[in-house]
């Protein structure tokens, strides 16, 4: 009986520590200054979102995708561009 309880305890601890870990290996994101954003990306962003205001935050994801967070009016937006300045996607956040 003690052996069974020990095995259950070890299994529970192992499962809970394994399940609580987040897997962030698929996406790496680094905050960057606007001066580090390629001109093609900046040009595409300003052309697509001329009304973007407020705090504009840039992130480099996986070394080749640029994520930008910004406001249009009171709505917060997020958009993705390739390193070549090609628009990928957008959503409100």
C-alpha positions as CSV (number, residue, x, y, z in Angstrom):
1,X,0.0,0.0,0.0
2,X,2.8,2.4,0.8
3,X,4.5,1.6,-2.5
4,X,1.2,2.4,-4.3
5,X,0.8,5.7,-2.5
6,X,4.5,6.6,-3.3
7,X,4.0,5.9,-7.0
8,X,0.8,8.0,-7.1
9,X,2.6,10.8,-5.3
10,X,5.5,10.8,-7.7
11,X,3.2,10.6,-10.7
12,X,1.1,13.5,-9.5
13,X,4.2,15.7,-8.9
14,X,5.6,14.8,-12.3
15,X,2.4,15.5,-14.1
16,X,1.7,18.8,-12.3
17,X,5.2,20.1,-13.0
18,X,5.1,19.0,-16.6
19,X,1.7,20.6,-17.3
20,X,2.5,23.9,-15.7
21,X,5.3,24.7,-18.1
22,X,4.6,26.9,-21.1
23,X,6.0,26.1,-24.4
24,X,7.4,29.3,-25.9
25,X,9.9,27.6,-28.2
26,X,7.7,28.2,-31.2
27,X,7.8,32.0,-30.9
28,X,10.5,34.3,-29.7
29,X,9.7,38.0,-29.5
30,X,12.1,40.9,-28.8
31,X,11.0,44.5,-28.1
32,X,12.8,46.8,-30.5
33,X,13.0,50.6,-31.1
34,X,11.3,52.1,-34.2
35,X,14.9,52.9,-35.4
36,X,15.5,49.2,-35.7
37,X,12.6,48.6,-37.9
38,X,13.5,48.2,-41.6
39,X,12.4,51.1,-43.8
40,X,10.2,48.7,-45.9
41,X,8.3,47.7,-42.8
42,X,7.9,51.3,-41.6
43,X,6.8,52.5,-45.0
44,X,4.2,49.7,-45.3
45,X,3.0,50.4,-41.7
46,X,2.5,54.1,-42.2
47,X,0.8,53.6,-45.6
48,X,-1.6,51.0,-44.2
49,X,-2.3,52.8,-40.9
50,X,-1.9,56.6,-41.4
51,X,-4.2,57.2,-38.5
52,X,-2.1,55.2,-36.0
53,X,-1.5,57.2,-32.8
54,X,-0.5,56.8,-29.2
55,X,2.3,54.6,-28.0
56,X,3.5,52.5,-31.0
57,X,5.4,49.4,-29.9
58,X,7.5,47.2,-32.1
59,X,8.6,43.6,-31.6
60,X,10.7,41.3,-33.7
61,X,9.4,37.8,-33.8
62,X,11.3,34.7,-34.9
63,X,14.0,37.0,-36.4
64,X,11.9,37.9,-39.5
65,X,8.4,39.1,-38.6
66,X,7.6,42.5,-37.2
67,X,4.7,42.9,-34.8
68,X,3.4,46.4,-34.1
69,X,0.9,47.5,-31.5
70,X,-0.8,50.9,-31.9
71,X,-4.1,52.8,-31.4
72,X,-6.6,54.0,-34.0
73,X,-8.9,56.2,-32.0
74,X,-9.5,54.5,-28.7
75,X,-9.1,51.0,-30.2
76,X,-5.8,49.1,-29.7
77,X,-4.6,47.2,-32.8
78,X,-1.8,44.7,-33.6
79,X,-0.4,44.0,-37.0
80,X,2.3,41.8,-38.5
81,X,4.6,42.5,-41.4
82,X,7.4,40.5,-43.0
83,X,10.9,41.8,-43.0
84,X,10.3,42.9,-46.6
85,X,7.4,45.1,-45.6
86,X,4.6,42.7,-46.7
87,X,1.5,42.9,-44.6
88,X,0.6,39.6,-42.9
89,X,-2.3,40.1,-40.6
90,X,-4.0,42.4,-38.1
91,X,-6.4,42.2,-35.2
92,X,-7.9,44.4,-32.5
93,X,-6.6,43.7,-29.0
